[in-house]
Amino acid sequence: MAMAAVVVLVLGFAGWWVWGRSLGCGWPMRVSGDAGRGPVGAVNCYLRYEAEDDKAGLATLIGQSNVGPPTRVTDIDLRYSTDARKGVARVNLTNYDSVDPNMVFVTITYGDGVVERTWAYSEVEFNPNDTSWKVDLGANGW
């Protein structure tokens, strides 16, 4: 019986570890909401890139919905960098509406209490062969 409990614990931990790693960049966060797992990885990477002042990383989150001249990541896109380093962020993902599961509202409450509101969207909106998720940089609310 004790051996079975150990096996369950080991498998449970291994499943949690793999599931957590498969969702993004391994940055600690608590997720809630009704939007499903799709955008979790992109938001997780967003938090890591913010915390590490990683402009190149943030640039990978710029999707095809950004129209006009080429977009580059600037210091203003790192405005939550200090907040992202202060404890575990709480992330709430809420469906934009029941018709379009490919766009979600994102509310991030950083460990220091600062709140950021942005959105995440699936690239499938613009290219049916691309199912990656992006986070809108600089949305500053919705």
C-alpha positions in Angstrom: 0.0 0.0 0.0 2.8 2.4 0.9 4.5 1.6 -2.5 1.3 2.5 -4.3 1.1 5.8 -2.5 4.7 6.6 -3.5 4.0 5.7 -7.1 0.9 7.9 -7.2 2.9 10.8 -5.7 5.8 10.4 -8.1 3.5 10.2 -11.1 1.4 13.1 -9.9 4.5 15.3 -9.5 5.8 14.2 -12.9 2.5 15.0 -14.5 2.4 18.4 -12.8 6.0 19.1 -13.9 5.4 18.2 -17.5 2.0 20.0 -17.7 3.5 23.2 -16.1 6.5 23.1 -18.5 4.3 22.5 -21.5 2.4 25.7 -20.9 5.1 28.2 -21.5 8.3 29.5 -20.1 8.2 28.0 -16.6 7.4 31.3 -14.8 5.4 31.0 -11.6 1.8 32.2 -11.8 -1.7 31.3 -10.6 -4.3 31.0 -13.3 -8.0 31.3 -13.1 -10.9 32.0 -15.5 -12.9 30.3 -18.2 -10.7 30.7 -21.2 -9.1 27.3 -21.3 -5.4 26.4 -21.6 -4.8 28.0 -25.0 -3.4 31.4 -24.0 -1.7 30.2 -20.7 1.7 29.5 -22.4 1.8 32.9 -24.1 0.9 34.8 -20.9 3.4 32.7 -18.9 6.2 33.7 -21.4 5.0 37.3 -21.3 5.5 37.4 -17.5 9.0 35.8 -17.8 10.1 38.2 -20.5 8.8 41.2 -18.5 10.6 40.1 -15.4 13.8 39.5 -17.2 13.7 42.8 -19.3 13.8 40.5 -22.4 12.9 42.6 -25.4 13.8 39.9 -27.9 11.5 37.5 -26.0 8.6 40.0 -26.0 9.1 40.4 -29.7 8.1 36.8 -30.2 4.7 37.6 -28.8 4.0 40.2 -31.5 1.5 38.6 -33.8 0.1 39.2 -37.3 -2.7 41.4 -36.0 -0.2 44.2 -35.6 -0.6 46.2 -38.8 1.3 49.1 -40.1 5.0 49.6 -40.0 7.2 46.9 -38.4 6.7 46.8 -34.6 9.6 46.8 -32.2 9.7 46.4 -28.5 10.6 49.5 -26.6 11.2 50.4 -22.9 7.5 51.3 -22.6 6.7 47.6 -23.2 8.7 46.7 -20.1 6.8 49.0 -17.8 5.6 46.1 -15.7 9.1 44.6 -15.4 9.7 45.5 -11.8 6.2 44.3 -10.8 6.7 41.0 -12.6 9.6 40.2 -10.3 7.7 40.8 -7.1 6.1 37.5 -6.2 3.7 35.2 -8.0 1.3 36.9 -10.3 -2.4 36.0 -10.4 -3.7 35.7 -14.0 -7.4 35.7 -14.9 -8.3 34.6 -18.4 -11.8 35.5 -19.5 -13.4 34.7 -22.9 -14.0 37.7 -25.1 -17.4 36.3 -25.9 -19.0 32.9 -26.4 -18.7 33.2 -30.2 -14.9 33.7 -30.5 -12.8 31.4 -28.3 -9.6 32.7 -30.0 -9.5 36.0 -28.1 -9.4 36.4 -24.3 -9.2 39.2 -21.8 -6.1 38.9 -19.5 -6.0 40.5 -16.1 -2.7 40.2 -14.3 -2.4 41.1 -10.7 1.3 41.2 -9.9 2.7 40.2 -6.5 2.9 43.8 -5.4 -0.7 44.5 -6.2 -0.3 46.3 -9.5 -2.9 45.3 -12.1 -2.4 45.0 -15.8 -5.2 44.5 -18.3 -4.5 43.2 -21.8 -5.6 40.5 -24.1 -4.3 37.4 -25.8 -5.4 36.0 -29.1 -4.8 33.0 -31.3 -3.0 33.5 -34.6 -5.5 31.1 -36.1 -7.6 34.3 -36.5 -5.2 35.5 -39.2 -3.7 32.2 -40.4 -5.6 28.9 -40.1 -2.3 27.0 -40.0 -0.9 28.9 -37.0 -2.4 28.0 -33.6 0.1 29.9 -31.5 -1.1 32.5 -29.0 0.1 36.1 -28.7 -0.2 38.7 -26.0 -1.1 42.3 -27.0 1.8 44.4 -25.9 0.9 47.8 -24.7 -2.8 47.2 -24.7 -3.0 49.1 -21.3 -6.6 48.1 -20.6 -9.6 47.0 -22.5 
